[in-house]
């Protein structure tokens, strides 16, 4: 069921009457802050799951061991 123009207009008018013009900016600011925190948490959990799924690749290192010549004692 879709809300028509008149239903949406009625809801907006009721919100204005209930909350008044002074409280609406504070309400929207708090809503925006909540949405931003939610997005940050989603990004953080995505990075955690990606790091858990991908094993850490070890770089191949070339050993720089010096060859020691064994000398025979005479």
MMTF fields as JSON, N, C-alpha, C and O atoms, coordinates in Angstrom:
{
  "mmtfVersion": "1.0.0",
  "mmtfProducer": "UNKNOWN",
  "numBonds": 295,
  "numAtoms": 296,
  "numGroups": 74,
  "numChains": 1,
  "numModels": 1,
  "chainsPerModel": [1],
  "groupsPerChain": [74],
  "chainIdList": ["A"],
  "bondAtomList": [4, 2, 8, 6, 12, 10, 16, 14, 20, 18, 24, 22, 28, 26, 32, 30, 36, 34, 40, 38, 44, 42, 48, 46, 52, 50, 56, 54, 60, 58, 64, 62, 68, 66, 72, 70, 76, 74, 80, 78, 84, 82, 88, 86, 92, 90, 96, 94, 100, 98, 104, 102, 108, 106, 112, 110, 116, 114, 120, 118, 124, 122, 128, 126, 132, 130, 136, 134, 140, 138, 144, 142, 148, 146, 152, 150, 156, 154, 160, 158, 164, 162, 168, 166, 172, 170, 176, 174, 180, 178, 184, 182, 188, 186, 192, 190, 196, 194, 200, 198, 204, 202, 208, 206, 212, 210, 216, 214, 220, 218, 224, 222, 228, 226, 232, 230, 236, 234, 240, 238, 244, 242, 248, 246, 252, 250, 256, 254, 260, 258, 264, 262, 268, 266, 272, 270, 276, 274, 280, 278, 284, 282, 288, 286, 292, 290],
  "bondOrderList": [1, 1, 1, 1, 1, 1, 1, 1, 1, 1, 1, 1, 1, 1, 1, 1, 1, 1, 1, 1, 1, 1, 1, 1, 1, 1, 1, 1, 1, 1, 1, 1, 1, 1, 1, 1, 1, 1, 1, 1, 1, 1, 1, 1, 1, 1, 1, 1, 1, 1, 1, 1, 1, 1, 1, 1, 1, 1, 1, 1, 1, 1, 1, 1, 1, 1, 1, 1, 1, 1, 1, 1, 1],
  "groupList": [{"groupName": "UNK", "atomNameList": ["N", "CA", "C", "O"], "elementList": ["N", "C", "C", "O"], "formalChargeList": [0, 0, 0, 0], "bondAtomList": [1, 0, 2, 1, 3, 2], "bondOrderList": [1, 1, 2], "singleLetterCode": "X", "chemCompType": "L-PEPTIDE LINKING"}],
  "groupTypeList": [0, 0, 0, 0, 0, 0, 0, 0, 0, 0, 0, 0, 0, 0, 0, 0, 0, 0, 0, 0, 0, 0, 0, 0, 0, 0, 0, 0, 0, 0, 0, 0, 0, 0, 0, 0, 0, 0, 0, 0, 0, 0, 0, 0, 0, 0, 0, 0, 0, 0, 0, 0, 0, 0, 0, 0, 0, 0, 0, 0, 0, 0, 0, 0, 0, 0, 0, 0, 0, 0, 0, 0, 0, 0],
  "groupIdList": [1, 2, 3, 4, 5, 6, 7, 8, 9, 10, 11, 12, 13, 14, 15, 16, 17, 18, 19, 20, 21, 22, 23, 24, 25, 26, 27, 28, 29, 30, 31, 32, 33, 34, 35, 36, 37, 38, 39, 40, 41, 42, 43, 44, 45, 46, 47, 48, 49, 50, 51, 52, 53, 54, 55, 56, 57, 58, 59, 60, 61, 62, 63, 64, 65, 66, 67, 68, 69, 70, 71, 72, 73, 74],
  "secStructList": [7, 7, 7, 7, 2, 2, 2, 2, 2, 2, 2, 2, 2, 2, 2, 2, 2, 2, 2, 2, 2, 2, 2, 2, 2, 2, 2, 2, 2, 2, 2, 2, 2, 2, 2, 2, 2, 2, 2, 2, 2, 2, 2, 2, 2, 2, 2, 2, 2, 2, 2, 2, 2, 1, 7, 7, 7, 7, 7, 7, 7, 7, 7, 7, 7, 7, 7, 7, 7, 7, 7, 7, 7, 7],
  "xCoordList": [0.841, 0.0, 0.885, 1.757, 0.666, 1.472, 0.825, -0.398, 1.663, 1.169, 1.082, 2.04, -0.049, -0.25, 0.262, 0.804, 0.074, 0.548, -0.104, 0.569, -1.424, -2.146, -1.743, -1.693, -1.461, -1.04, 0.336, 0.565, 1.237, 2.577, 2.496, 3.178, 1.669, 1.489, 0.925, 1.356, -0.029, -0.61, 0.432, 0.467, 1.276, 2.333, 3.32, 3.726, 3.716, 4.652, 4.058, 4.749, 2.798, 2.147, 2.071, 2.314, 1.737, 1.692, 3.06, 3.158, 4.101, 5.457, 5.812, 6.396, 5.464, 5.739, 4.989, 5.535, 3.757, 2.97, 3.528, 3.652, 3.866, 4.344, 5.712, 5.919, 6.636, 8.006, 8.309, 9.225, 7.591, 7.847, 9.053, 9.822, 9.199, 10.283, 11.641, 12.667, 11.683, 12.957, 13.645, 14.873, 12.873, 13.469, 13.831, 14.635, 13.278, 13.513, 14.983, 15.501, 15.694, 17.12, 17.955, 18.851, 17.66, 18.384, 18.078, 18.96, 16.824, 16.42, 17.133, 17.603, 17.217, 17.886, 19.394, 20.019, 19.979, 21.42, 21.734, 22.704, 20.911, 21.119, 20.924, 21.652, 19.954, 19.725, 20.919, 21.34, 21.465, 22.629, 23.845, 24.585, 24.053, 25.173, 25.021, 25.995, 23.808, 23.566, 23.837, 24.407, 23.435, 23.677, 25.171, 25.657, 25.909, 27.351, 28.072, 28.983, 27.671, 28.284, 27.982, 28.852, 26.76, 26.374, 27.218, 27.673, 27.426, 28.242, 29.686, 30.298, 30.237, 31.617, 31.758, 32.747, 30.779, 30.825, 30.723, 31.378, 29.904, 29.809, 31.131, 31.553, 31.795, 33.089, 34.12, 34.938, 34.095, 35.038, 34.839, 35.809, 33.59, 33.345, 33.702, 34.129, 33.536, 33.929, 35.435, 35.905, 36.186, 37.644, 38.095, 39.053, 37.419, 37.782, 37.521, 38.343, 36.394, 36.086, 37.006, 37.368, 37.392, 38.317, 39.678, 40.311, 40.137, 41.446, 41.397, 42.404, 40.246, 40.137, 40.075, 40.615, 39.433, 39.298, 40.599, 40.92, 41.353, 42.586, 43.739, 44.007, 44.412, 45.573, 46.709, 46.842, 47.49, 48.606, 49.651, 50.117, 50.009, 51.009, 52.397, 52.697, 53.228, 54.599, 55.442, 55.359, 56.244, 57.127, 58.28, 58.823, 58.63, 59.766, 61.035, 61.249, 61.855, 63.116, 64.265, 64.251, 65.225, 66.426, 67.387, 67.71, 67.831, 68.74, 70.129, 70.622, 70.704, 72.03, 73.086, 73.967, 72.963, 73.939, 75.256, 75.312, 76.283, 77.614, 78.076, 77.959, 78.588, 79.096, 80.455, 81.359, 80.528, 81.769, 82.553, 82.064, 83.764, 84.612, 85.262, 85.871, 85.112, 85.719, 87.157, 87.415, 88.022, 89.43, 89.862, 89.562, 90.545, 91.03, 92.308, 93.209, 92.355, 93.585, 94.61, 94.326, 95.795, 96.873, 97.898, 98.876],
  "yCoordList": [-1.171, 0.0, 1.232, 1.379, 2.101, 3.306, 4.461, 4.602, 5.287, 6.496, 7.59, 7.839, 8.225, 9.277, 10.616, 10.722, 11.62, 12.973, 13.498, 14.086, 13.287, 13.843, 13.147, 13.794, 11.867, 11.159, 11.64, 11.836, 11.826, 12.312, 13.731, 14.057, 14.583, 15.954, 15.975, 16.78, 15.106, 15.019, 14.603, 15.155, 13.647, 13.188, 14.314, 14.508, 15.058, 16.163, 17.239, 17.773, 17.555, 18.572, 18.104, 18.89, 16.836, 16.307, 16.35, 16.661, 16.047, 16.1, 17.53, 17.769, 18.472, 19.878, 20.337, 21.079, 19.908, 20.303, 19.668, 20.337, 18.386, 17.679, 18.161, 18.392, 18.313, 18.63, 20.124, 20.58, 20.867, 22.295, 22.585, 21.69, 23.84, 24.226, 24.278, 24.254, 24.347, 24.453, 23.096, 23.019, 22.045, 20.737, 19.949, 19.021, 20.279, 19.498, 19.523, 18.469, 20.681, 20.629, 19.738, 19.032, 19.771, 18.899, 17.43, 16.574, 17.159, 15.79, 15.276, 14.138, 16.1, 15.704, 15.562, 14.683, 16.421, 16.331, 15.016, 14.34, 14.657, 13.391, 12.201, 11.212, 12.293, 11.214, 11.055, 9.936, 12.185, 12.137, 11.552, 10.76, 11.937, 11.381, 9.873, 9.128, 9.431, 7.995, 7.236, 6.145, 7.802, 7.154, 7.08, 6.062, 8.163, 8.17, 7.131, 6.458, 6.999, 5.985, 4.592, 3.721, 4.386, 3.089, 2.737, 1.601, 3.707, 3.47, 3.154, 2.27, 3.873, 3.615, 2.209, 1.527, 1.775, 0.428, -0.633, -1.672, -0.372, -1.327, -1.443, -2.548, -0.309, -0.339, -1.058, -1.814, -0.838, -1.494, -2.99, -3.748, -3.426, -4.866, -5.509, -6.663, -4.785, -5.307, -5.515, -6.52, -4.576, -4.698, -5.842, -6.542, -6.044, -7.14, -8.483, -9.395, -8.61, -9.898, -10.169, -11.321, -9.146, -9.345, -9.794, -10.665, -9.198, -9.581, -10.984, -11.691, -11.396, -12.745, -13.781, -14.876, -13.461, -14.415, -14.61, -15.729, -13.538, -13.614, -13.968, -13.237, -15.063, -15.361, -14.39, -13.91, -14.13, -13.212, -13.909, -14.999, -13.27, -13.852, -13.472, -12.302, -14.483, -14.218, -13.972, -14.692, -12.949, -12.64, -13.636, -14.007, -14.049, -14.948, -14.137, -13.148, -14.567, -13.863, -14.751, -15.964, -14.14, -14.858, -14.803, -13.734, -15.975, -15.978, -15.536, -15.94, -14.731, -14.202, -14.873, -14.226, -16.171, -16.9, -16.953, -17.3, -16.61, -16.695, -18.135, -18.814, -18.559, -19.934, -19.947, -19.164, -20.854, -20.981, -22.144, -23.268, -21.837, -22.876, -23.642, -23.071, -24.9, -25.73, -26.034, -26.509, -25.749, -26.057, -27.276, -27.421, -28.101, -29.305, -28.983, -28.319, -29.466, -29.254, -30.286, -31.479, -29.794, -30.702, -30.832, -31.562],
  "zCoordList": [0.0, 0.0, 0.0, 0.857, -0.944, -1.069, -0.334, -0.318, 0.275, 0.921, -0.13, -0.862, -0.197, -1.178, -0.666, 0.434, -1.488, -1.157, 0.112, 0.959, 0.253, 1.389, 2.699, 3.745, 2.655, 3.865, 4.329, 5.522, 3.38, 3.724, 4.27, 5.242, 3.656, 4.126, 5.538, 6.364, 5.824, 7.163, 8.187, 9.286, 7.85, 8.763, 9.03, 10.176, 8.009, 8.176, 9.08, 9.947, 8.883, 9.718, 11.17, 12.086, 11.386, 12.749, 13.418, 14.605, 12.681, 13.239, 13.617, 14.674, 12.767, 13.075, 14.316, 15.132, 14.463, 15.63, 16.895, 17.921, 16.834, 18.023, 18.481, 19.672, 17.561, 17.944, 17.896, 18.579, 17.136, 17.038, 16.165, 15.815, 15.826, 14.922, 15.616, 14.935, 16.921, 17.635, 17.793, 17.783, 17.936, 18.225, 16.973, 17.056, 15.842, 14.628, 14.188, 13.821, 14.202, 13.822, 14.742, 14.28, 16.044, 16.971, 16.695, 16.759, 16.39, 16.076, 14.836, 14.819, 13.8, 12.555, 12.758, 12.166, 13.59, 13.875, 14.577, 14.236, 15.559, 16.262, 15.331, 15.423, 14.445, 13.48, 12.545, 12.251, 12.076, 11.182, 11.897, 11.314, 13.151, 13.92, 14.093, 13.979, 14.365, 14.515, 13.233, 13.264, 12.109, 10.819, 10.525, 10.031, 10.829, 10.584, 11.442, 10.962, 12.698, 13.569, 13.032, 13.025, 12.587, 12.03, 10.806, 10.671, 9.914, 8.718, 9.081, 8.481, 10.065, 10.487, 11.053, 10.785, 11.829, 12.392, 11.304, 11.383, 10.291, 9.187, 8.452, 8.111, 8.2, 7.521, 8.376, 7.851, 9.676, 10.577, 10.616, 10.65, 10.611, 10.647, 9.313, 9.287, 8.198, 6.9, 6.838, 6.305, 7.378, 7.355, 8.245, 7.914, 9.373, 10.271, 9.609, 9.708, 8.942, 8.316, 7.141, 6.903, 6.405, 5.291, 5.799, 5.2, 6.912, 7.441, 8.038, 8.027, 8.557, 9.106, 7.996, 8.151, 6.887, 5.793, 5.044, 4.644, 4.847, 4.079, 5.013, 5.967, 4.754, 5.59, 5.261, 4.135, 6.247, 6.046, 5.208, 5.541, 4.123, 3.234, 3.723, 3.961, 3.866, 4.283, 3.052, 2.057, 3.143, 2.027, 2.006, 3.046, 0.826, 0.698, 0.844, 0.144, 1.747, 1.961, 1.535, 1.741, 0.957, 0.546, 1.723, 2.24, 2.127, 3.266, 2.802, 1.749, 3.593, 3.277, 4.149, 4.716, 4.231, 5.038, 4.285, 3.105, 4.982, 4.383, 4.447, 5.468, 3.357, 3.347, 4.028, 3.737, 4.915, 5.668, 5.077, 4.965, 4.712, 4.171, 5.318, 6.223, 5.238, 6.279, 5.832, 4.726, 6.708, 6.392, 7.193, 8.378, 6.526, 7.194, 7.939, 7.426, 9.142, 9.923, 9.52, 9.409, 9.309, 8.926, 9.999, 9.833]
}
